[in-house]
């Protein structure tokens, strides 16, 4: 970085925000350290840092992130040494060439390119303030995920520039009111995988921390399946039915993310609805209620009565506002009967349902009465991942998107390590769960997801007033979840989980299954075989149904 080629506003923003006495100290700022210590003592925790730009540079070049008194002392000594061996200009140039913007983006030139598609010399005052503001916490102030926080942070930096005299009133007013257009790199270079790219870069920061050199990341993304996923979501959404946003995530049986669509168009909105949006899943949560019942000793063939119920004054009803009377648990799940799901949760115990969901990966739920009907918010990513053990023969799976990370000279910096295989569902319980979830697709609310020649299971979900619609489904070792709705939470036109979401799911999964080797395509889900008396009753029911259809 050549400081003479950079806009003055960039270094002014940096000094005003990070180190206003930069030109007057010798590596560390006693006044700043004293003020930070006093503020932290008053607050009872760290609320201010007293590090100068030189100290930050010393830390970034020579030291680890470990917070110890010894490391702080080393930081001070190295900062003084840097001041003795380098000019203030050289310190700023070195700092700006190594500054970190998150997601593997090192240096001011890379930051300007990543967010504004321009060289640093062309940055406006507002753009410079934005990039400087990002340095404090690159993820917390990432405008793609936290737009309001990023705007507030940029305004804070501009305010510091004004207070320190770098901007007069007119320049400050202009910078505060001029729009800042963010144009992330992923939008231009690989718009289709933009949502996945953003997520992987965040995960890289979490796994590896700040990289010291350029890196290469190998991911789990299947570009062919990604293209199919994008096409399926885009084709399935309907402006006429006010279903204007959607998301999809697809995993293999190990938890590897094969495809991720976070919205209708990354170029218009980089908010990742597959990861960051939390919505009520509705009946797509019911498989975990029924799983808790199976673990408690119940079977799919037990008879329950679909009738009005009252739980401490709460009277849940069915989607159809009608009641079917006696039916098996298998049929109740297939037709998404609310009253029986609630009865099961009450009988088994809500705490057991919460524990079962946590066992499958959905932690943090509360044992409220409405738990059984999916009234607590989850992300599409988490909900879909919780279905993986149904598809992979009952084993726990930890979702991931990064296979490995290499330095620019080829050294392995990180490699995904799969945990030891741990069975969390017995074959008996898994077979019964799969039987019920196959019935959802074969003769229940999920019929639109059927794919001839393949074992398909899953569950629909629809929330009140058609604000959210879900379909989470699976075949052997392949799980995909779809959500459809609107960012403003407005009602859709009678869009249920069994309509647009199931259709999107079917479109994507048909292509995904066709891409598998012949042996994988021929795989079947393990399912329970009904007892002989149940089989006889089913045959009788089918015969009576056929006779009824034949009557004039």
PENORJO-V595744 format. One record per helix or strand. SS is the DSSP state (hx for helix, st for strand). FROM is the first residue (numbers start at 1). LEN is the number of residues. If there is no record, write none. Layout:
ss & from & len
SS & FROM & LEN
SS & FROM & LEN
//
This chain:
ss & from & len
hx & 3 & 3
hx & 8 & 11
hx & 22 & 3
hx & 30 & 14
hx & 53 & 10
hx & 69 & 17
hx & 88 & 11
st & 100 & 1
st & 106 & 1
hx & 108 & 9
hx & 120 & 3
hx & 125 & 10
hx & 147 & 17
hx & 169 & 9
hx & 185 & 5
hx & 191 & 18
st & 215 & 5
hx & 223 & 14
st & 238 & 1
st & 243 & 1
st & 245 & 8
st & 256 & 6
st & 279 & 2
hx & 282 & 14
st & 303 & 4
st & 311 & 1
st & 314 & 1
st & 325 & 4
hx & 329 & 6
hx & 338 & 11
hx & 350 & 10
hx & 369 & 5
st & 377 & 2
hx & 380 & 7
hx & 388 & 4
st & 395 & 1
st & 400 & 1
st & 402 & 6
st & 412 & 4
st & 423 & 1
hx & 427 & 17
hx & 447 & 3
st & 457 & 6
hx & 464 & 3
st & 468 & 8
st & 478 & 8
hx & 497 & 18
hx & 518 & 4
hx & 532 & 19
//
